[in-house]
Amino acid sequence: MTGLRIGYARCSTDAQDLAAQRAALRGLGVPEDRIYTDQGLTGTTRARPGLDQALAAVRAGDVLVVPKLDRLARSVPDARAIAAELEARGVTLALGAAVYDPADPMGRMFFNILATFAEFEADLIRLRTREGMAIARARGKLRGKPPKLTEKQSRELVRLHAGGAHSISDLAEIFAVSRPTIYRSLRRAGVRVGQA
C-alpha cells in the first residue's frame, strides 16, 4: 500500500494568492483536503501553523509535497532540519515532481544548493526592504509607528505623573496601554524616568 500525499503551500503576505500553489499540488497528486497552507508568514518564521499541521499529518511511508523548496524553508539550517525530521520518520519529501533522496549524494547536493539559493533570495529581499525603508526615511515618508497616546493624552499623563499620586502601573491602567508605553511617552515629553 502506497502512502498518502500531503501538500504544503505558503505565501509571505496576505495579499498573495495560494491558488497557483494549490493547483500545482493537485497536479502532483495531492488531494485538496490534504493541502495545508500558511498565508502571511515568511519562510524564515519557523512557527507556521500550516506547516506544523502538515508535519503532524504525515506518517511513515507518506510523501510531503511542496511546490518548491523555498515554500518550505528560507534558510539552509531550517530546510536541513525539516528534511532530517522527515527522513527519520520515514517520510519522503517531494519538491515539485522531484523526490528528494537523502541517501543519494547528488540528491543531497542538489537539495543543499536549492536551500542555499532560497536563503540567498530571502537575504536579498531583506536587503532591498531595508534599502527601501532607508530611502523612504531619508525622504521623510517613513516615520515609524505613531505614538499610542495623543498629544492631549500625553499632556494629561505628564500632569498626573508630576502630581505623584499615580504609579506607572496606575497610569498604564488609566490610559489602557502598557507600562513601556507610559515610559516612552514620558521620555518623549522630556520627563526623566527610570524603567523598573
Secondary structure, 3 states (H helix, E strand, C coil): CCCCEEEEEEECCCCCCCHHHHHHHHHCCCCHHHEEEEECCCCCCCCCHHHHHHHHHCCCCCEEEECCHHHHCCCHHHHHHHHHHHHHCCCEEEECCEEECCCCHHHHHHHHHHHHHHHHHHHHHHHHHHHHHHHHHHCCCCCCCCCCCCHHHHHHHHHHHHHCCCCHHHHHHHHCCCHHHHHHHHHHCCCCCCCC
